[in-house]
């Protein structure tokens, strides 16, 4: 650490676009503040530069600790994104429910009646068609043809020939 400069920022943040590194540096700073407060509480005085360099600074630049800062940063970012997405999803859901209610209320009385009549007629036709298919299946197609032909020929008027009328 020449000139009192700690290179932890350079180890955590690759470039200006390294968002995880920037958050990791914040995690490092928070831990450093906690260490300083704990040192003062335990010793009754603030740590001097040599104590910081030999204690916290030496510990914080260990490769495992640098990885730990990045891992904690990723966890924080994940939690933030999850919370933001959950909030956005909830807002969208509430907006959709509100729009559905508003659209239902906006319909005119007669438009609603017309919609219900058309739906009822369609449902009745479907029910009638289904009942007809069930009836045909129960009777059997051959029996239906036979009955229809018998009924047709029984309804035909019998034509009398001229010889039958003279008696």
C-alpha positions in Angstrom: 0.0 0.0 0.0 2.4 2.7 -1.2 1.4 6.3 -0.3 -1.4 4.9 1.9 -3.4 3.7 -1.1 -5.3 0.5 -0.8 -5.7 -1.3 -4.1 -8.9 -3.1 -3.1 -10.9 -1.0 -5.4 -8.8 -2.1 -8.4 -9.2 -5.7 -7.3 -13.0 -5.5 -6.9 -13.9 -3.2 -9.9 -12.6 -4.2 -13.3 -13.9 -1.1 -15.1 -16.6 1.5 -15.0 -19.1 -1.0 -16.4 -18.5 -3.6 -13.7 -21.6 -3.1 -11.7 -21.0 -6.2 -9.5 -17.6 -4.9 -8.7 -19.0 -1.5 -7.7 -21.5 -3.1 -5.4 -18.8 -5.4 -4.0 -16.7 -2.3 -3.2 -19.7 -1.0 -1.2 -19.9 -4.3 0.7 -16.1 -3.9 1.4 -16.7 -0.4 2.7 -19.5 -1.5 4.9 -17.4 -4.2 6.4 -14.5 -1.8 7.0 -16.8 0.6 8.9 -18.1 -2.3 11.0 -14.5 -3.4 11.7 -13.5 0.2 12.7 -16.5 0.5 15.0 -15.8 -2.9 16.6 -12.1 -2.0 17.1 -13.0 1.3 18.9 -15.6 -0.4 21.1 -13.2 -3.1 22.1 -10.2 -0.8 22.6 -11.8 2.4 23.7 -10.1 4.3 21.0 -10.1 4.5 17.1 -7.6 2.3 15.2 -4.5 4.0 13.9 -3.2 3.5 10.3 -0.8 0.7 11.3 -3.6 -1.2 13.0 -5.9 -0.8 10.1 -3.1 -1.9 7.6 -2.1 -4.9 9.7 -5.7 -5.9 10.6 -8.5 -5.1 8.3 -6.6 -4.1 5.2 -4.4 -7.3 5.3 -7.5 -9.4 5.7 -9.6 -7.7 3.1 -7.2 -8.2 0.2 -7.0 -11.9 0.5 -8.3 -13.6 -2.7 -11.0 -15.5 -0.8 -12.2 -12.3 0.8 -12.2 -10.5 -2.5 -14.3 -13.3 -3.9 -16.6 -13.1 -0.9 -17.2 -9.4 -1.5 -18.2 -10.2 -5.1 -20.4 -13.1 -4.1 -22.2 -10.9 -1.5 -22.6 -8.2 -4.2 -24.2 -10.8 -6.6 -26.6 -11.9 -3.8 -27.6 -8.3 -3.1 -28.1 -7.6 -6.8 -30.2 -10.8 -7.2 -32.4 -9.9 -4.2 -32.9 -6.4 -5.5 -33.8 -7.6 -9.0 -36.2 -10.2 -7.5 -37.9 -7.6 -5.3 -38.1 -5.1 -8.2 -39.6 -7.8 -10.6 -42.1 -9.0 -8.0 -43.2 -5.4 -7.4 -43.5 -4.8 -11.2 -45.5 -8.0 -11.6 -47.8 -7.1 -8.8 -48.4 -3.6 -10.3 -49.1 -5.1 -13.7 -51.6 -7.6 -12.1 -53.4 -4.9 -10.3 -53.6 -2.8 -13.4 -55.0 -5.7 -15.4 -57.6 -6.3 -12.7 -58.5 -2.6 -12.6 -58.8 -2.5 -16.4 -61.0 -5.6 -16.5 -63.4 -4.1 -14.0 -63.4 -0.8 -15.8 -64.1 -2.4 -19.1 -66.9 -4.5 -17.7 -68.5 -1.4 -16.2 -68.1 0.6 -19.4 -70.3 -1.8 -21.4 -73.8 -0.5 -22.1 -76.8 -2.3 -20.7 -78.1 -3.3 -24.2 -74.6 -4.5 -25.4 -74.5 -6.8 -22.3 -78.0 -8.1 -23.1 -77.1 -8.7 -26.7 -73.9 -10.6 -25.7 -75.8 -12.8 -23.3 -78.6 -13.6 -25.9 -76.0 -14.6 -28.5 -74.1 -16.7 -26.0 -77.4 -18.3 -24.9 -78.5 -19.1 -28.4 -75.1 -20.6 -29.2 -75.2 -22.8 -26.1 -78.7 -23.9 -26.9 -77.7 -24.9 -30.5 -74.7 -26.8 -29.1 -76.9 -28.6 -26.6 -79.5 -29.5 -29.3 -76.8 -30.8 -31.6 -75.3 -32.9 -28.8 -78.7 -34.3 -27.9 -79.4 -35.2 -31.5 -76.1 -37.0 -31.8 -76.8 -38.9 -28.6 -80.3 -39.8 -29.9 -78.9 -41.0 -33.3 -76.2 -43.1 -31.5 -78.8 -44.6 -29.2 -81.3 -45.5 -32.0 -78.7 -46.7 -34.5 -78.4 -45.3 -38.0 -79.9 -48.5 -39.6 -83.1 -48.3 -37.5 -83.5 -44.6 -38.2 -83.4 -45.2 -42.0 -85.8 -48.1 -41.8 -88.2 -46.1 -39.6 -88.0 -43.1 -41.9 -88.7 -45.2 -45.0 -91.6 -47.0 -43.4 -93.1 -43.7 -42.2 -92.6 -42.2 -45.7 -94.4 -45.0 -47.5 -97.2 -45.1 -45.0 -97.9 -41.4 -45.6 -98.1 -41.7 -49.4 -101.7 -41.6 -50.6 -102.7 -44.8 -52.4 -103.6 -43.9 -56.0 -106.6 -45.7 -57.2 -106.7 -47.0 -60.7 -109.9 -46.4 -62.8 -110.8 -50.1 -62.6 -111.1 -50.0 -58.9 -113.5 -47.1 -58.9 -116.1 -49.0 -61.0 -117.6 -51.6 -58.9 
